[in-house]
Amino acid sequence: MTFYVIGIGNKKPNFTAKQQQNILDTCVFSGGKRHYELVKDYLPKNHQWIPIQSPMQEVFNAYEEVTASIIVFASGNPLFYGFSNTLKNKYPDAEIVTTPYFSSIQLLANAMNINSNQLQTISVHGRTWKALDTILIQQKECIGVLTDADKNPATIAKRLLEYGYDNYKMFVGEDIEGEEERFQEIILKEATMMRFHSLNCVILEKIHHRPIDFGVRNTGFKGLPGRPKMITKMPIRLMTLHYLNILTIDTIWDIGFCTGSISIEAKLKNPDITVVAFEKRPECEAIMIENQKRLGVPGIQIVMGDFLEQNLNRLPKPDAIFIGGHGGKLEQLFLKIAPFLHQKTSIVINAVKESSILGFKQGCTKIGYTITEENTITLDTHNPITILKAEIPSRF
């Protein structure tokens, strides 16, 4: 299979002589509805057009019936969150020749005279908020955002303000190269109340850096009413994250998150990590959400209710599990998590009671795990905390 992918803008394209000849020598073309309106006058009379639309499998089926080469028209740079990458993933052995145009983010940066040396672009188009959440926690200097109808400049501005990222200014490009083209710099608060053209993109430029402690102070978290000391203390928290290998894993389960200190600190240390946090006490959900907003940590998946009654099949399997609470049911908890562990999943607990230490060790034995770390730490006048880590024994 051979594809010639030509990037175009939002206006009649100015094809090179070579491209014009290639178009005249080709019979089968593809692209979106908007692309067809822009290029139809350049196509040979008896051409075939394969529209790119959902469901995509029907598009691929049509491609696979073609024996000649196909010219595909795509927006901007097709290798930049674009259709060339889709083709490469679907047909890794195909010949794909891409001729790019400017991306919408490039056109916005140029129009607003933005220094794009440090520009990093993410996409929320048809995707979750994860990429934006990650890059915000990292506080990158200049962030390009490819949007969609739901995740538009207004909702992006709301998310930034909700989690305290008022240290960015927003630039928006609308209907770029179209009849309603508009570029503007907007204050985030104003952007939340505005409507935008359906074709738009965003650049966020950092005004100043939002300071974040390496280890969040205990007073930085809202605690349980009447129990302000019921929180994993900062030195214990940092050592726990070390045992969880938080910088090198992809997914962590925080069972019994309480105020959310482990989940939040984990996300601050590794913004790209997937955090699934479980808690039984209803009042803890609001506390977790408030602490996320206080510390600028969106993107934690909260699961409320008794952990032993949860359907875990719908969740990503963990690379590490932290047991922050177990309600005296460690044996049942270990049996519950056993089917979702893989060869490198580690399990960590912070235990105060001797019964918890014993129960953790017995649970590990039942599922074939071995204790690899055990340290007891006393902070000020607090009760001693024993941190235990368990892993599957190495075969080598």
C-alpha positions in Angstrom: 0.0 0.0 0.0 1.2 3.5 -0.8 -0.2 6.7 0.6 0.8 10.2 -0.3 -0.4 12.4 2.6 -0.5 16.1 1.9 -1.0 18.6 4.7 -3.2 21.6 3.9 -4.5 24.6 5.8 -8.0 26.1 6.0 -7.9 27.8 2.6 -7.5 26.8 -1.0 -4.1 25.1 -1.2 -1.2 26.3 -3.3 0.1 23.0 -4.6 3.6 22.7 -6.1 4.0 21.7 -9.8 5.1 18.2 -8.7 2.0 17.8 -6.4 -0.3 19.0 -9.1 1.1 16.4 -11.5 0.8 13.7 -8.8 -2.8 14.6 -8.3 -3.6 14.4 -12.0 -1.9 11.0 -12.2 -4.0 9.6 -9.3 -7.5 8.3 -9.2 -8.2 7.7 -5.5 -8.3 10.4 -2.9 -9.3 10.7 0.7 -9.9 13.2 3.5 -12.5 14.9 5.6 -15.5 16.8 4.3 -13.8 20.1 4.8 -10.8 18.9 2.9 -12.9 17.9 -0.1 -14.4 21.3 -0.4 -10.9 22.9 -0.4 -9.4 20.5 -3.0 -12.2 19.2 -5.2 -11.4 21.7 -8.0 -7.9 20.3 -8.3 -8.9 16.7 -8.7 -9.3 14.8 -12.0 -12.8 14.5 -13.3 -13.3 10.7 -12.7 -11.8 10.5 -9.3 -12.9 8.3 -6.3 -13.1 10.0 -2.9 -13.0 8.0 0.3 -14.3 10.2 3.2 -12.5 10.0 6.5 -15.3 9.7 9.0 -16.5 7.3 11.7 -16.4 4.4 11.9 -12.8 4.3 10.9 -12.8 0.6 10.1 -15.0 1.3 7.1 -12.4 3.8 5.9 -9.7 1.2 6.3 -11.8 -1.4 4.5 -12.2 1.0 1.5 -8.4 1.6 1.5 -7.7 -2.1 1.4 -9.8 -2.5 -1.7 -7.6 0.0 -3.7 -4.8 -1.5 -5.7 -3.2 1.9 -6.7 -1.7 4.6 -4.6 -4.0 6.9 -2.5 -3.5 10.6 -2.0 -4.8 11.7 1.5 -5.5 15.3 2.3 -5.1 16.1 6.0 -5.0 19.2 8.2 -1.7 21.0 9.0 1.2 18.6 9.7 -0.1 15.1 9.3 2.8 13.8 11.4 1.8 16.1 14.3 -1.1 14.4 16.0 -2.3 13.8 12.5 -3.4 11.2 10.0 0.0 10.0 8.9 0.5 8.6 12.4 -2.9 6.9 12.2 -1.8 5.2 8.9 1.6 4.3 10.3 -0.1 2.5 13.3 -2.6 0.8 11.1 -0.3 -0.2 8.2 3.3 -0.4 9.5 4.5 -1.9 6.3 2.9 0.6 4.0 4.9 3.3 2.1 3.7 6.7 3.5 5.1 9.9 2.0 4.1 13.0 4.0 4.2 16.6 2.8 3.4 18.8 5.8 1.8 22.2 6.1 2.0 24.4 9.2 0.2 23.1 12.2 -2.4 25.2 13.8 -0.2 25.7 16.9 2.6 27.0 14.7 0.3 29.4 13.0 -1.0 30.7 16.4 2.5 31.1 17.8 3.6 33.0 14.7 0.5 35.2 14.7 1.0 36.1 18.4 4.8 36.5 18.1 5.4 33.8 20.7 8.9 32.4 21.2 8.3 28.7 20.6 11.8 27.5 21.5 10.3 25.8 24.6 6.8 25.1 23.2 5.5 21.6 24.0 2.2 20.6 22.5 -0.3 18.1 23.8 -3.7 17.0 22.5 -7.0 16.7 24.4 -8.9 16.3 21.1 -11.0 13.2 21.6 -8.8 12.3 24.6 -8.9 12.6 28.4 -7.4 15.4 30.4 -4.4 13.3 31.3 -1.9 14.9 29.0 -2.9 18.5 30.0 -2.9 17.5 33.7 0.6 16.0 33.4 2.2 19.0 31.7 0.5 21.5 34.1 1.9 19.7 37.1 5.3 19.9 35.4 4.7 23.6 34.9 6.2 23.7 31.4 7.0 27.2 30.1 4.9 27.1 27.0 2.1 24.6 26.3 0.3 24.1 23.0 -3.1 22.5 23.3 -5.1 20.9 20.5 -8.7 21.1 21.5 -12.1 19.7 20.7 -15.8 20.7 21.2 -15.9 19.8 24.9 -12.3 20.5 25.9 -12.3 24.0 24.4 -10.6 27.3 25.6 -13.3 28.0 28.1 -13.2 24.5 29.8 -9.4 24.5 29.7 -9.3 27.9 31.5 -11.8 26.6 34.1 -9.6 23.6 34.8 -6.5 25.7 35.2 -8.2 28.0 37.7 -9.9 25.1 39.5 -6.5 23.6 40.3 -4.7 26.9 41.0 -2.8 27.4 37.8 -3.5 31.1 37.4 0.2 31.5 36.6 -0.5 31.1 32.9 -1.8 33.4 30.2 -3.8 32.1 27.3 -3.6 32.7 23.6 -6.4 31.4 21.3 -6.5 31.0 17.6 -9.9 30.5 16.0 -10.8 29.4 12.4 -7.2 30.0 11.5 -6.9 30.9 7.7 -10.7 30.9 7.5 -13.2 33.6 7.0 -13.7 34.1 10.8 -10.0 33.9 11.7 -9.2 35.5 15.0 -6.2 35.6 17.3 -6.3 36.9 20.9 -4.7 36.9 24.3 -7.2 36.3 27.0 -7.2 36.4 30.8 -8.1 33.0 32.1 -11.1 34.2 34.1 -12.5 36.0 31.1 -12.0 32.9 28.9 -14.2 30.8 31.2 -17.2 32.9 30.2 -16.5 33.1 26.4 -17.7 31.2 23.4 -15.3 30.2 20.7 -15.3 29.1 17.0 -15.5 25.3 16.8 -12.1 25.3 15.1 -9.6 26.6 17.6 -6.3 25.9 19.4 -4.6 27.2 22.5 -1.2 28.2 23.8 -0.6 28.6 27.5 2.5 30.7 28.5 3.8 30.6 32.0 3.9 34.0 33.8 5.7 32.8 36.9 6.5 29.5 38.6 4.2 28.2 41.2 6.3 27.0 44.1 5.9 23.4 45.2 7.8 21.9 48.2 9.7 18.7 47.5 7.8 17.2 50.3 4.4 18.8 51.0 4.2 20.0 54.5 1.6 18.3 56.7 -0.2 21.6 57.2 -0.6 21.9 53.4 -3.3 19.2 53.5 -6.8 19.6 54.8 -7.4 16.8 57.4 -10.3 14.9 58.7 -12.6 17.0 61.0 -11.5 16.5 64.6 -8.5 14.3 63.6 -5.9 16.7 62.1 -3.0 14.4 62.9 -4.5 11.5 60.9 -2.3 11.9 57.9 0.8 10.2 56.6 3.5 12.5 57.9 5.9 14.0 55.3 9.1 12.0 56.1 7.1 8.8 56.2 5.3 9.8 53.0 8.6 10.4 51.1 10.1 7.1 52.3 6.9 5.3 51.3 7.0 6.8 47.8 10.6 5.6 47.6 9.6 2.1 48.4 6.8 2.3 45.9 9.4 3.2 43.2 7.1 6.1 42.3 9.4 7.6 39.6 9.5 4.4 37.5 6.0 3.0 37.6 2.9 3.7 35.5 0.0 2.9 37.8 -0.5 2.9 41.6 -3.5 1.9 43.7 -3.9 3.8 46.9 -6.2 1.7 49.1 -7.7 3.8 52.0 -6.6 7.2 50.8 -8.1 9.2 53.7 -6.9 12.8 53.0 -5.1 11.8 49.8 -1.6 12.6 50.9 0.1 9.6 49.3 -1.9 9.9 46.0 -1.3 13.6 45.7 2.4 13.4 46.5 2.8 10.5 44.1 1.3 12.6 41.3 3.5 15.6 42.1 6.6 13.4 42.0 5.5 11.6 38.8 2.9 13.7 37.0 2.5 11.0 34.2 1.5 8.3 36.7 -2.0 6.9 36.8 -3.3 7.0 40.4 -6.4 5.1 41.4 -7.4 6.0 45.0 -9.9 4.0 47.0 -11.7 5.1 50.2 -14.7 3.8 52.2 -15.5 6.9 54.3 -17.8 9.3 52.4 -16.4 12.4 54.0 -13.0 11.7 52.6 -14.0 12.3 48.9 -14.5 16.1 49.5 -11.3 16.3 51.5 -9.3 14.6 48.7 -10.8 16.9 46.0 -10.0 20.0 48.1 -6.4 18.8 48.7 -6.0 18.2 45.0 -7.1 21.7 44.2 -5.0 23.2 47.0 -1.9 21.6 45.6 -2.6 21.7 41.9 -3.0 18.0 41.3 -5.8 17.1 38.9 -6.2 13.6 37.3 -6.5 11.3 40.3 -9.2 8.6 39.8 -11.3 8.4 43.0 -13.2 5.2 43.8 -15.6 5.4 46.7 -17.0 2.5 48.7 -15.8 -0.7 50.3 -12.7 -1.9 48.5 -13.7 -5.5 48.9 -16.9 -4.8 46.9 -15.3 -3.0 44.0 -15.2 -4.3 40.4 -11.5 -4.1 39.8 -11.6 -5.5 36.3 -12.4 -2.1 34.9 -9.3 -0.5 36.3 -5.7 -0.5 35.1 -3.6 -3.1 36.8 -1.2 -1.7 39.4 2.6 -1.6 39.3 2.5 -0.7 43.0 -0.1 -0.9 45.8 -0.1 1.2 48.9 -2.3 0.0 51.8 -3.3 3.0 53.8 -6.3 1.4 55.4 -7.7 -2.1 55.6 -10.3 -2.1 58.4 -8.8 -5.2 60.0 -9.5 -7.2 56.8 -6.0 -7.7 55.4 -6.5 -11.3 54.6 -9.6 -10.6 52.4 -7.8 -7.6 50.9 -4.9 -9.7 49.7 -7.2 -12.3 48.2 -9.0 -9.5 46.4 -5.9 -8.0 44.8 -4.1 -11.2 44.0 -5.6 -11.7 40.5 -4.5 -8.2 39.5 -0.9 -8.4 40.4 1.9 -8.9 37.9 5.5 -10.1 38.2 6.8 -6.7 39.2 3.9 -5.3 41.4 5.1 -4.2 44.8 2.9 -3.8 47.9 3.7 -1.3 50.7 2.0 -0.7 54.0 2.6 1.7 56.9 1.6 -0.1 60.0 1.2 1.1 63.6 -0.3 -2.0 65.2 1.6 -5.2 65.6 -1.5 -7.0 64.3 -1.3 -5.1 61.0 2.4 -6.1 60.6 1.6 -9.7 61.3 -1.5 -9.6 59.0 0.5 -8.1 56.2 3.2 -10.7 56.4 0.6 -13.5 56.5 -1.2 -12.0 53.5 2.1 -11.9 51.6 2.8 -15.5 52.3 -0.7 -16.5 51.0 0.0 -14.9 47.6 3.6 -15.9 47.2 5.1 -12.5 48.1 8.3 -11.9 50.2 9.1 -9.0 52.6 12.0 -7.1 51.0 12.0 -4.0 53.2 11.0 -3.5 56.9 11.9 -0.3 58.8 10.4 1.3 61.9 10.5 5.1 62.2 9.5 7.3 65.1 8.7 11.0 64.5 8.6 13.4 67.5 6.0 12.1 70.0 4.0 10.1 67.4 3.7 6.3 67.6 6.3 4.3 65.8 5.5 3.5 62.1 6.7 0.3 60.5 7.0 0.5 56.7 6.9 -2.8 55.0 7.4 -3.6 51.3 6.7 -6.9 49.6 7.5 -8.3 46.2 7.5 -11.5 44.3 10.8 -13.3 44.8 13.2 -13.0 41.9 13.8 -16.3 40.0 17.4 -15.3 39.2 
